[in-house]
Every structure is written in structure tokens, then in C-alpha cells.
Amino acid sequence: AQLDTLDLAVLVVLLVGSVAYFTKGTYWAVPKDPYASSGAALNGGAKSGKTRDIIEKMDETGKNCVIFYGSQTGTAEDYASRLAKEGSQRFGLKTMVADIEDYDYENLDKFPDDKVAFFVLATYGEGEPTDNAVEFYQFLTSEDVAFESGAAADDSPLSSLKYVAFGLGNNTYEHYNSMVRHVDAALTKLGAQRIGAAGEGDDGAGTMEEDFLAWKEPMWVALSESLGLQERESVYEPVFCVSEDEEKTPEDDSVYLGEPTTAHREGRAKGPYSAHNPYIAPIGESRELFTVKDRNCLHMEIDISDSNLSYQTGDHIAIWPTNAGAEVDRFLQVFGLENKRHSVISIKGIDVTAKVPIPTPTTYDAAVRYYMEACAPVSRQFVSSLAAFAPDEASKAEIVRLGSDKDYFHEKITSQCFNIAQALQSITSQTFSAVPFSLLIEGLNKLQPRYYSISSSSLVQKNKISITAVVESVRLPGASHMVKGVTTNYLLALKQKQNGDPSPDPHGLTYAISGPRNKYDGIHVPVHVRHSNFKLPSDPSKPIIMVGPGTGVAPFRGFIQERAALAAKGENVGTTVLFFGCRKQDEDFIYQDEFKTYQDQLGDKLKIITAFSREGSQKVYVQHRLKENAPLVSELLKQKANFYVCGDAANMAREVNLVLGHIIAEQRGYPAEKGEEMVKHMRSSGSYQEDVW
Ligand code: FAD
């Protein structure tokens, strides 16, 4: 059935209101993409000469609002995009999003007072800035910060700068939202004028989205007052122009079929490999670590010998995944794109500063398979933004209800763990062919690489990076289907293919294992290495205590491998204690046999203390074992042991932190607060390190 005009008008207004809130994705941004540098035309008319002068850039493009983001996993970048879109649609601001590392900061003292700068900043790890915000942070918080005018900090050099601040943090970490707090304090100290409160979102409590929504309404009111803005009825405008190019076929060399960069497409990818330029690495070997049938944990050796990549024990490797074929098919079917999945599309930003998050030209199939986070959980607002494009009245009514009723949405969609295509399939069997592809690009994240703690020692295997990954396959209580993790099921498929398993496609997920233009054939996977601060002490004679249940043991396998090799070379290696936990010794005690070999090499220097949660009548976890071994732990800490925790951030790491405080207090006869203080001190001095997720 057709929508009547009035319905359509009402829905467009609804849509706009909602799209402004929830569109994700990475548009409106200044180009910083792997394709542009290689000559692909990505930015529909964006000014070519890249300036690092934000004031000049804003003048050139007619902007009065810049939204800087400091982002590690893409969430801060999404929030920045959403703020840009909302500011533009509701308040007529001329907004642009900017990666904070793309601009200089020395001229912020010249920032005009009729414009505004937003800072959307995630805090990473132990209170650190995200990689792209390190320089900005160091500049702003340095003792002798110097701007172009030469004014001293006391002269309030930033008095003309109006700014808005929002932080993304996680309260399970000690330095909660420290990035936004420190940047806000520094800006204020330098005389800048904050508009509204400095917002803080908490991923640890699972309230990031609500925190963001609650923060931004009063912020918009304050900003409207400050800049004299009028709220207006917003009108939906697609961010991208997506056009089908009948002249081209997927065989054309210029079409991206899933390649991460232009150089990969042209077959001339070379180092240095990085987060913008992954290495297509051969997987040397892969095997299963669990002995049970219904759960999988993969050990993989990624060969980096021909890449010039290097790593250090304790670093992370990022794996660039591919969506499962079954989910790509579902998505294309639901949006009526199945029959033209291999049509070539070209995507252009409508605004000059809009960054196209997908390489173009591409095909619908490649876009969904390689570039869009199509399997992620869906937000209520995104679903409701599709109402205007529903195939019939009944499904439109259902979507409107889902959009306006939080509890109903939770019952029907969230608790069922549906991705967007599954959610729409649960509403109707009709296709949603009227949904503009731009809206899907705006509403879904670009597909993110996933990080893994490297489980090998660079001293022992310099050119082979090991990973230890548990395959995500979860059924939440009440949900009708299993959620299959994107990356880990892709890795499982690679492993099955490599080992010639009868069914290389786990659960019928059908991966495109040979990759775009067969470039990943012979079992390859795109990767990059990320350096971390999670490091062994430089002096191997120092004792170490490691707490790593489940896959949290990954980096500690590397640590122990390294210490065993050092011992074999005759080095004096200090006491090395591992607290490991799993369900049952004969099911998921990973690396059990290998640890026996290390035990032979390290003798009584290596102590492995295990906790099996499903063997006795009571559940025993690593934190219980830690408590039982309080005298040993305390003694080693007196000998200046480093203490490491890896694995589950939400529960285990938090409890281990508490237990350690108790142990110190109890063993040394201190009050409880003093124990906590000492753990804090250990963290700040680097002798308590976490690698948690
Ligand atoms: P995803 O597709 O990302 O899904 C992850 C989870 O999200 C699912 O299990 C489910 O709970 C939820 N989810 C997904 N889709 C939906 C949906 N539609 N509805 C509802 N819920 C949904 N992991 C390891 O195994 N080993 C390691 O050594 C390791 N090291 C890490 C180190 C760091 C620094 C970090 C940040 C993470 C590390 N991880 C590690 C975790 C890893 O990066 C991945 O998050 C994990 O493997 C899951 O990835 P995936 O793509 O398979 O799952």
C-alpha cells in the first residue's frame, strides 16, 4: 500500500527529529581516509588542498561550528556526527566534524567568538587520550602552552573560544572520563568559555546513550542562548548521494569489491602497515583449544614475516572482519537489493565536508559485506527512522509504535538481539525497498576491526603473532536466536577451511573466505598491530603476578613464553605467578599442555594457580584463589612484583582490584582505605597494569 501525503509529511518530520539523534556513521568529517591519498575520488567535491588551519577551513567552507572528536573505536566519532547533523537540522548551524589530529591547535586563540568548537573525547585505557588525540592533549595540558598570539596562560589567551564538551568513559576504569575532565579544566584555565555542562557518558554502567541524550538537550538550550540560535522544524536531507552506475561492472578495476584501500584494490599495497593500511597476512596455523563441541576457542598464528610489521610482547593485533554471507543475504533481501547486489554504486557526500565512510565506487554486496556493521544491535531511533519508508501501513504503524515505546522496543527487538535486517523481518515479510541507501550508510557504523591481545612473545616468535580468541556465540535468555560474533565466527570459518574441516562454514554462515578478487585466498586476513603499555618489567628477575581467566590468559601465554626463553638462555628470571580460571580442567583449560613445558623450563619459578568454576559444589573464581594466596601475593609485592590483570573488565577486573586492596591491608595490618590507596598508587606507578575489554 502507498503512504498518503499527510502520513508521509508527518513521518518525514518524525524521521528528521529522530535521525538527528541517532544516525551513526562518519559523515561531515574532514577527509582522512586511506582512499583519498591514493587518488580515489571520495569526497564529492571536498576542497583538495588539506589545510591544518581550522579557522581557515571553516571560513573556506562557510562553517560556524566544528565538532572535534578523539575516538578509538568509532563511538566518539559517531556522536560527533550526530551532533553535527542535529546542530544543522534543528538549529541551522553550519557544522563540520573534524578528526582532532587533522588540525593544529596553536591558533585556537584566534577562534572567532561567533563560532563554536565542540570536543567529543573518549578516554582510553588507563585514563589516556585516544591515539588521535594524544598530541592535542599534550599541547593543551603542557606547562608552557603557547598560542600564536604569544599570550601567557594567565592572560586567558582563549577568551574568545566558545566550546562544548562531552566525554566518553567507563567507570570500571580508575581514571573515569579523565580526558574530557582534563581538557575541560585546561580550556577553562586558558580563559575559554564552556557552553552548557561538560557531559560524561558511562559505558561501564551501560548508560552511554542515555547520558548523551540527557546531556545534549540543556546544552542545545545554552548554545542557542549564547549564539542567538533559533530552533526550527528540521527537514531530513540525505547526507550522501548514492547513484547506480550502469556503465560500470564489478569487474572494472576501479570498483572496490571489499579492498580496504586503493592500493589494495590496485594490488600494490605496501608498508608501512597501520590502522589505515592493513596487511593482508597469511594465517600460518590455526587450531582449536577447547575440547568440548559446543564452544570454540581459536589459536591462530599470523605470519608477519613479509610485512615489516613488528610487535612487542603485550601488544594488540587488530583483525579486519568480513560479515557472514547469510547476514549479507538477509540484509540485501530485506532492503530489496538482492537482485542488484552486484550493481556498481557511486557514493558522494552532498556537503563539501561530508566524508564518505565507504570506498566508492563499490557494489551493494561489497558495501554490506566488507564496509558496514550490518550485524550490530540496533537503536530504537534508527528503526523508527525507517517508518517513512515502510512497505505497508501495518508495518509502518508497528515501527512507529516501536519508535515511541521504549519498553515495547526492548521486548520485541533488543531482548531478541536482532540486527537491523532481523528486526525488520520480525515486523513484516515485505521488503523495505524504499529505504534510501544513504540512510543505511548514515545509520550503521562502518565495520570496525576487532582487537586481540597478542598471545605470543616477540622474543620467541618475532614473525608470528599468536592470537587466542573465544568464538562469540551467545543466546541471551528469552532470545529466539543465537548472536554470532562477526569476527570470531569469520576466524572460525578461516580455521575450518585451513584445516579442511568437512563444513568450512560454521552454522551455515557462508563467508567469502577468498576475499575481494580472491586476494585473501590461501587463508589470509587483514590485520594491523597496535602497540600497548601492557608490558613485562624490563628486568626479568622482577617477580610478576598475572591474573587472566579464560581468554584473559592470552598475553600471559606470551609473558610466560618469553620468561621460559630467557631462563633457557640462562637469565635470572623472577617468580612468575599465573592465576588462571575456566569452567573445567578437561574442557577449557587452554594451553594446559604447553604450560607443562614452560613449567619444566622455569621450574619452581613458575606457579600456575587454577580456579575451575564448574567442578565443585561451589563456584571458584580467580579472585577466590587470589585471596587464598594472600601471603604469597603480599610477599611478592614487597619484592616489587608487577601485578597484571587481563580479560573481563566489567566484573573480574573490578573484583581483583578490590581483593588486592584487601590483601594488602590485611597482610600488612593497614586499614582498608590504605590498601585501596596502595593499589591506586601501584596503578599510577605502572606496577598494576590492566588489559581488559
Ligand atoms: P561482535 O560481532 O563484535 O559481537 C560482540 C558481542 O556483542 C556479542 O557477543 C554480543 O554479546 C553482542 N552483540 C553483537 N551483535 C548483537 C546483536 N545484534 N544484538 C545484541 N547483541 C549483539 N577477545 C578474545 O577472545 N581474545 C583476546 O585476546 C581479546 N583481546 C582483546 C583486547 C582488547 C584491547 C580489546 C578491546 C578486546 C579484546 N578482545 C579479545 C575482544 C575482541 O576484540 C572482540 O570484541 C570479540 O572477539 C568479539 O568480536 P566479534 O566480532 O566476534 O563479536
Boltz pocket constraint, residues with backbone or C-beta under 6 A from the ligand:
constraints:
  - pocket:
      binder: B
      contacts: [[A, 316], [A, 321], [A, 375], [A, 376], [A, 377], [A, 378], [A, 414], [A, 416], [A, 417], [A, 418], [A, 419], [A, 450], [A, 451], [A, 452], [A, 453], [A, 454], [A, 468], [A, 469], [A, 470], [A, 471], [A, 472], [A, 473], [A, 474], [A, 483], [A, 484], [A, 485], [A, 486], [A, 487], [A, 488], [A, 489], [A, 551], [A, 554], [A, 691], [A, 692], [A, 693]]
      max_distance: 6.0
